[in-house]
């Protein structure tokens, strides 16, 4: 008797659906408020100046968050198949660690938003280039073996960190003498996602390139939305406490995981031979 082998094997990442993007935006917003809860509310880094220097709350927060991130990535790679809860816990861990790491680079190291965003963008491009050079594809459907998973999670962590820097940089910028602010930043990145969606449905632009563009853009969108929730009224926020905002976002993410069941992505015939 011959064992049946599916012509469309499953990857260890979820299908790219509307539900995926909704959960991703919620998870990245949660990462912003959770990361700020640790470094700003609990470790006392309430201003950029307070975090100046190597040994700061941002560094301590990053060190604390790197441990569960590494453990979750290891568990994700060791898993034999796609597990929705494990996957999204790893995403949340990467975006929370990315928040504190970006703040450490931008503020404690003094490179500023422009320097931090430029360096992190180079890291994202470098990770994708090395992934493509090593395995021949950066498509998410190729994530079905350990080497691809390592590149996948490395790229995700860089992109989550980059997104934090981009979100903060945009929110603190001005256009024609007017502050963009958190809501303005959310509108800008939301519009960017709309453009990517339009290209996805109306053109033949590389699906892998569009996926990673959208993946990166959801992070600064989440960063500006998270800051909008927890920043003081005088700074354009809603002044919701960071721990409370994090709890609300965690509950919303869990609800969406129930409403939008996450299934493993199927590897296309083309992808198997890429």
N, C-alpha and C positions, 0 to 999 in steps of 0.2 A: 504494500500500500504506500502510495506516495503522499508525503505531507503537503497539505495545501499551503501555498505561499501567496499572500495577497499581492496583486500587481501594483498596489499603491500602499507601500509600507508607511507607518506612522512616524512622524518626527516627534521630538520631545519638547515641542513648543505648541502653543494653542493656534487654532485657526484664526486668521486675520478677519475678524468680523466687526460689525458695529459695536457689539457688546465688548469685544476686546479693547477697542479704543476708549469706550466709556470707562471701563475699569482702569485702564492705564492712566487716564487723566485724573481719576479719583485717587489712585495709588500715588501718583507723583505729587498731587496736592497734599496728601497725607504725609508724604516724605518731607515736604517743606515745613509743615507745622510741627511734626514730630522731631525733626532735626533741630528746629529753633527752640522747641520745648526743652531739649537736653542742654544745648549750649547757652541759650539766652535766659530761659526761665530758671533752670536748675543750677547751671554753672556760672550764671551772672554776667554773660557777655551781652550787655544790653545796648552797647554802642560799638561801632567799628573801632573807635579809639581804644576801647577796653580790651580788645583782642590783639593789640599790637604786640609783636614779639613771638618767638617760636613757641614758648610754653604758655599756652592759652587755653581757654575753655573750648575753643574750636578744635584744637589738637587733641585734647582729652576726649571730647565727644567723638571725634573721628576714630580714635584708638578703641574706644568702647564699642563702636558700631561695626568696625571692621571684623571683629571676632565672629559675631553671628552671621555676617555676610559671607565670610569664608566658609563657615560651617554649612550654611544653606546651599552655597554653590557646590560644595563637595557632595552634599546629599543629593542635589539635583543631578550631578554627573553620575553618581553611583546608582541612581534609580534606573530600573529596567524599562520604565515607560513614563509617559507624561502623567503627572499628578497635579491637577489644577491648584490645590491649596499650597503645595510645596512651591510651585512655580511663582504664584503671586506673592507668597511670603518672601521669596528671594528678590522679586522686583521691588517690594516695599523696603527691604533691607538695603538694596542698592541705591534707591532714591533717597533714603534717609541718610545713609553714609555719604552720598554725593552732596547733599545739602551742607553738611558740616565740613566736608573736605573743600568744597568750593569757597566757603566762608573763610576757612583757614588760609587758602591760597590768596584770596582777594584782599583779606584784611590783616591777618597775622603776618603774612610774608610781605605785605605792602606792594604787591604787584598791580593792584587795582583791578577793576572789572575788565578793562580792555586787555591787560596782560594775561589775566587768568583765563578769560574766554578764548584768547588766541592760542595759548598753550594747550588748553584742553581740546580745542577744535583740531589742533595738530595731532593730539593723541588719538582722537576718534578716527581721523583719516589714516593715521599710521596703523592702527589696529585693523581697520578694514582692508588696507592694502596688504598687510602681512597675511591676513586671513585668506584673501583672494589668491595671493601668490602661493601660499602653502597648500590650500585645498581646492582652489579653482572656482569657488563660488562663495558669495556672502549672503546668499538667499537663506531666509529663515527655514525654508523647507529642507535645507541641507543639515540642519542641526539634529543629528541622530547618532552621533558617535563622539567620544570624549574630546578629541582635538577641536572639532567644530564647536562643541559646547564651551570649551575654555575661551575660544575667540569670541563667541556670542556674549558670554557674561562679562568678559573684559571690555568689549565694545559698549555694552549696556552701561556698565559702571562709569566709563568715561563720558558717555552721552548724558547720563543723569547728572554728573558733576558739571559738565558743560552747560546744561540747561539751567541749572541754578545760577551760574554766573551770568548767562544771557538774560535771564529774567530780572535779576537785580540790576544789571547794567541798564536795561531798557527802562525799567520803572523809575530809575534815578536820573534819566536823561530828559532833555527838553527838545521840542520841535517848534521852531519859530517863536522862541521865547516862552513857550508854555510847557509846564511839567507834564510828562507822559503819565506818570503815576501807575498804580497797580491796575486799575480798570483799563486805562489806555494800553498798558502792556498786554493785558489779557486779550483785548480786541485785536492788537497787532498779530499776536501769535495765533489767535483763532482764525484770523484772515489768512495767515500763512498755511494753516492746516486745510482751509477751504480750497486754496490754490492747489495744494498737493492732491486733494481728493478729486478736483476737477481734472488734473493731469492723469490721475489713475483711471478715471472712467472714460476719458475722451482722447487719450493718446496712447502710443506704444512705448513711452519712456520706460526704461528699466524698472521693473517692479521692485527689485532689491533696493535700488537707489531711492525710489519714492517711499518705500517702507522705512528706511533709515532716516530719511528727511522728516517724515511724520513722527517717527519715534523720538527724534531729537526735539522737535517743536512742541510735543506734548509736555516736555519737562519744564521749559520756561513758562508755558501756559499754567502749569500746576504751581510753579513758584510764585507767579504774580497773583494767582487766585488764593494761594495759601497766605501770602502776605496781606492780601485784601481782607481776609477773615480776621487775622490776629493783630494787625498793626493798629495803633491808636487812631481815634477819630480825627485828630488834628493832622495826621499824616495820610489821610484818605482811606483808612481801614475801618473795619466794623468793631474793633476792640473786643473781639471774642477771645477769651483766654486760650493760649496755645494748647494746653492739655485738653480743654473742652472741645476745641476745634478738631483736634486729633481724634478724640473719641467719636465725634459725629462722623468724621470722614471714614474712620475704620468701620463703623456700623453701616455706612452707605456702601462702602466697598464690599462688605460681606453680603449685603442685600443684593447687590448687582451680580455677585457670583452665583447667587441662588436664582435670580431672574434670568441671567444669561449664562447657561451652562457652558463651560469651556471644554472643548474637545480638541484632541491632538490633531495637528495639521497633517494632511496627507501629502506624501512626497510624489510629485508628478513624474511621469515617465521621462520628460525632458530633464528634470532636476537630477534624476538618478544617473544620468549619463553626462552631466555637466562637467 
